[in-house]
Amino acid sequence: MDEILNGGCLCGEVRYRITAAPVEALYCHCRMCQRAHGAPVIAWLTVPLTAFEVSAGNPAAYRSSAKAFRHFCRACGTPLTWRAAANPQHVDISIATLDDPEPIEPLLHLWTESQIGWFEIADHLPRYPTNQRPRPVF
């Protein structure tokens, strides 16, 4: 990747840097993401954990399930990342927290079985009812 991606929370307390190209970008419609973000759908990008660095601040961690931790700003509450609890190799970062989210386009929808009925998907991207879909090669 030629360019480092930077991002952070609403108040600026937490800043991060991404030094590798995303391996995946997607929309998640699961109920946990909906509740954690207070939104009907969340756009995530996935990068190797070794390419993600918190450059300022100290995000809080919340164990949202047996499988994962979610990290957020202690000051303003902005949800920032999702990371596997056991042996994380990758980290998912909320695309909207990038300083410039425009170039990172999600390429699929996950957990559409949890899609809120009044939320209409207006694109033609692939849709998967659960997390079962072809995986990118890492």
C-alpha positions as YAML, in Angstrom:
chain: A
units: angstrom
residues:
- id: 1
  name: MET
  ca: [0.00, 0.00, 0.00]
- id: 2
  name: ASP
  ca: [1.41, 3.37, -1.01]
- id: 3
  name: GLU
  ca: [-0.53, 5.40, 1.50]
- id: 4
  name: ILE
  ca: [-1.02, 5.05, 5.24]
- id: 5
  name: LEU
  ca: [-4.65, 5.29, 6.34]
- id: 6
  name: ASN
  ca: [-5.40, 7.31, 9.47]
- id: 7
  name: GLY
  ca: [-8.49, 7.60, 11.56]
- id: 8
  name: GLY
  ca: [-9.88, 8.12, 15.01]
- id: 9
  name: CYS
  ca: [-12.82, 8.84, 17.24]
- id: 10
  name: LEU
  ca: [-15.21, 11.78, 17.26]
- id: 11
  name: CYS
  ca: [-13.42, 13.75, 20.00]
- id: 12
  name: GLY
  ca: [-9.89, 13.05, 18.70]
- id: 13
  name: GLU
  ca: [-8.70, 11.32, 21.89]
- id: 14
  name: VAL
  ca: [-8.01, 8.06, 20.03]
- id: 15
  name: ARG
  ca: [-6.07, 8.04, 16.76]
- id: 16
  name: TYR
  ca: [-4.95, 5.04, 14.72]
- id: 17
  name: ARG
  ca: [-2.89, 4.23, 11.65]
- id: 18
  name: ILE
  ca: [-3.20, 1.42, 9.10]
- id: 19
  name: THR
  ca: [-0.05, 0.47, 7.18]
- id: 20
  name: ALA
  ca: [-1.32, -2.31, 4.90]
- id: 21
  name: ALA
  ca: [-4.02, -2.53, 2.28]
- id: 22
  name: PRO
  ca: [-7.38, -3.80, 3.55]
- id: 23
  name: VAL
  ca: [-7.95, -7.51, 2.94]
- id: 24
  name: GLU
  ca: [-11.73, -7.09, 2.97]
- id: 25
  name: ALA
  ca: [-14.40, -4.42, 3.28]
- id: 26
  name: LEU
  ca: [-18.05, -5.28, 3.96]
- id: 27
  name: TYR
  ca: [-21.38, -4.26, 5.45]
- id: 28
  name: CYS
  ca: [-22.51, -6.11, 8.58]
- id: 29
  name: HIS
  ca: [-26.21, -6.34, 9.49]
- id: 30
  name: CYS
  ca: [-25.84, -8.51, 12.63]
- id: 31
  name: ARG
  ca: [-27.77, -7.52, 15.76]
- id: 32
  name: MET
  ca: [-24.60, -7.09, 17.84]
- id: 33
  name: CYS
  ca: [-23.13, -4.57, 15.39]
- id: 34
  name: GLN
  ca: [-26.49, -2.80, 15.13]
- id: 35
  name: ARG
  ca: [-26.70, -2.43, 18.90]
- id: 36
  name: ALA
  ca: [-23.02, -1.61, 19.43]
- id: 37
  name: HIS
  ca: [-23.16, 1.21, 16.86]
- id: 38
  name: GLY
  ca: [-26.80, 2.25, 17.20]
- id: 39
  name: ALA
  ca: [-27.21, 1.90, 13.43]
- id: 40
  name: PRO
  ca: [-28.99, -0.49, 11.04]
- id: 41
  name: VAL
  ca: [-25.76, -1.49, 9.26]
- id: 42
  name: ILE
  ca: [-22.00, -1.05, 9.83]
- id: 43
  name: ALA
  ca: [-19.27, -0.78, 7.21]
- id: 44
  name: TRP
  ca: [-16.06, -2.58, 8.25]
- id: 45
  name: LEU
  ca: [-12.62, -2.96, 6.73]
- id: 46
  name: THR
  ca: [-10.31, -5.78, 7.73]
- id: 47
  name: VAL
  ca: [-6.53, -5.48, 7.98]
- id: 48
  name: PRO
  ca: [-3.79, -7.67, 9.45]
- id: 49
  name: LEU
  ca: [-3.47, -6.91, 13.17]
- id: 50
  name: THR
  ca: [0.24, -6.22, 12.61]
- id: 51
  name: ALA
  ca: [-0.72, -3.35, 10.24]
- id: 52
  name: PHE
  ca: [-2.95, -1.59, 12.80]
- id: 53
  name: GLU
  ca: [-1.49, 0.76, 15.39]
- id: 54
  name: VAL
  ca: [-3.16, 3.02, 17.94]
- id: 55
  name: SER
  ca: [-1.09, 6.20, 17.61]
- id: 56
  name: ALA
  ca: [-2.81, 8.24, 20.34]
- id: 57
  name: GLY
  ca: [-5.09, 7.48, 23.26]
- id: 58
  name: ASN
  ca: [-6.05, 4.23, 24.91]
- id: 59
  name: PRO
  ca: [-9.30, 2.68, 23.65]
- id: 60
  name: ALA
  ca: [-11.46, 0.73, 26.06]
- id: 61
  name: ALA
  ca: [-12.23, -2.92, 25.31]
- id: 62
  name: TYR
  ca: [-15.61, -4.58, 25.71]
- id: 63
  name: ARG
  ca: [-16.05, -8.35, 25.40]
- id: 64
  name: SER
  ca: [-19.24, -8.32, 23.33]
- id: 65
  name: SER
  ca: [-19.36, -12.12, 22.98]
- id: 66
  name: ALA
  ca: [-17.29, -15.20, 23.69]
- id: 67
  name: LYS
  ca: [-15.73, -14.69, 20.26]
- id: 68
  name: ALA
  ca: [-14.76, -11.02, 20.24]
- id: 69
  name: PHE
  ca: [-13.75, -7.72, 21.77]
- id: 70
  name: ARG
  ca: [-14.98, -4.36, 20.57]
- id: 71
  name: HIS
  ca: [-12.84, -1.28, 21.21]
- id: 72
  name: PHE
  ca: [-14.15, 2.24, 21.62]
- id: 73
  name: CYS
  ca: [-13.06, 5.67, 22.82]
- id: 74
  name: ARG
  ca: [-13.29, 6.08, 26.60]
- id: 75
  name: ALA
  ca: [-14.07, 9.79, 26.27]
- id: 76
  name: CYS
  ca: [-16.69, 10.03, 23.49]
- id: 77
  name: GLY
  ca: [-17.77, 6.39, 23.07]
- id: 78
  name: THR
  ca: [-17.03, 6.11, 19.34]
- id: 79
  name: PRO
  ca: [-16.99, 2.41, 18.33]
- id: 80
  name: LEU
  ca: [-13.68, 1.76, 16.56]
- id: 81
  name: THR
  ca: [-12.77, -1.91, 16.13]
- id: 82
  name: TRP
  ca: [-13.81, -5.54, 16.40]
- id: 83
  name: ARG
  ca: [-11.17, -8.15, 17.18]
- id: 84
  name: ALA
  ca: [-11.31, -11.91, 17.76]
- id: 85
  name: ALA
  ca: [-10.77, -12.85, 21.41]
- id: 86
  name: ALA
  ca: [-8.63, -15.91, 20.68]
- id: 87
  name: ASN
  ca: [-5.47, -15.55, 18.59]
- id: 88
  name: PRO
  ca: [-6.47, -12.49, 16.54]
- id: 89
  name: GLN
  ca: [-4.75, -12.27, 13.17]
- id: 90
  name: HIS
  ca: [-6.90, -9.44, 11.82]
- id: 91
  name: VAL
  ca: [-8.79, -6.45, 13.12]
- id: 92
  name: ASP
  ca: [-11.98, -4.96, 11.72]
- id: 93
  name: ILE
  ca: [-12.11, -1.17, 11.76]
- id: 94
  name: SER
  ca: [-15.26, 0.91, 11.33]
- id: 95
  name: ILE
  ca: [-14.80, 2.53, 7.91]
- id: 96
  name: ALA
  ca: [-16.64, 5.66, 9.04]
- id: 97
  name: THR
  ca: [-13.87, 6.39, 11.58]
- id: 98
  name: LEU
  ca: [-11.26, 6.81, 8.83]
- id: 99
  name: ASP
  ca: [-10.19, 10.39, 8.19]
- id: 100
  name: ASP
  ca: [-11.05, 9.75, 4.53]
- id: 101
  name: PRO
  ca: [-13.51, 6.83, 4.26]
- id: 102
  name: GLU
  ca: [-14.35, 7.54, 0.60]
- id: 103
  name: PRO
  ca: [-11.79, 5.22, -1.07]
- id: 104
  name: ILE
  ca: [-12.72, 2.10, 0.96]
- id: 105
  name: GLU
  ca: [-15.84, 0.57, -0.57]
- id: 106
  name: PRO
  ca: [-17.54, -2.47, 0.96]
- id: 107
  name: LEU
  ca: [-17.92, -5.34, -1.49]
- id: 108
  name: LEU
  ca: [-20.58, -7.51, 0.20]
- id: 109
  name: HIS
  ca: [-23.27, -7.71, 2.89]
- id: 110
  name: LEU
  ca: [-23.11, -10.16, 5.83]
- id: 111
  name: TRP
  ca: [-25.77, -11.28, 8.30]
- id: 112
  name: THR
  ca: [-28.64, -10.11, 6.10]
- id: 113
  name: GLU
  ca: [-30.91, -12.51, 8.02]
- id: 114
  name: SER
  ca: [-30.73, -9.82, 10.75]
- id: 115
  name: GLN
  ca: [-31.36, -6.93, 8.38]
- id: 116
  name: ILE
  ca: [-33.92, -4.50, 9.80]
- id: 117
  name: GLY
  ca: [-37.08, -4.66, 7.67]
- id: 118
  name: TRP
  ca: [-37.35, -0.93, 7.00]
- id: 119
  name: PHE
  ca: [-33.70, -0.71, 5.89]
- id: 120
  name: GLU
  ca: [-33.53, -1.21, 2.13]
- id: 121
  name: ILE
  ca: [-30.27, -2.32, 0.52]
- id: 122
  name: ALA
  ca: [-30.05, -0.27, -2.67]
- id: 123
  name: ASP
  ca: [-26.93, -1.82, -4.20]
- id: 124
  name: HIS
  ca: [-26.30, -5.03, -6.11]
- id: 125
  name: LEU
  ca: [-23.48, -6.39, -3.94]
- id: 126
  name: PRO
  ca: [-23.50, -10.06, -2.90]
- id: 127
  name: ARG
  ca: [-25.60, -10.78, 0.21]
- id: 128
  name: TYR
  ca: [-25.05, -13.56, 2.73]
- id: 129
  name: PRO
  ca: [-27.64, -14.46, 5.41]
- id: 130
  name: THR
  ca: [-24.89, -15.32, 7.93]
- id: 131
  name: ASN
  ca: [-21.10, -15.06, 8.03]
- id: 132
  name: GLN
  ca: [-20.74, -17.93, 5.53]
- id: 133
  name: ARG
  ca: [-19.25, -16.58, 2.32]
- id: 134
  name: PRO
  ca: [-16.14, -17.01, 0.18]
- id: 135
  name: ARG
  ca: [-13.17, -15.76, 2.19]
- id: 136
  name: PRO
  ca: [-10.44, -13.56, 0.76]
- id: 137
  name: VAL
  ca: [-7.00, -15.13, 0.60]
- id: 138
  name: PHE
  ca: [-4.82, -13.60, 3.33]
...
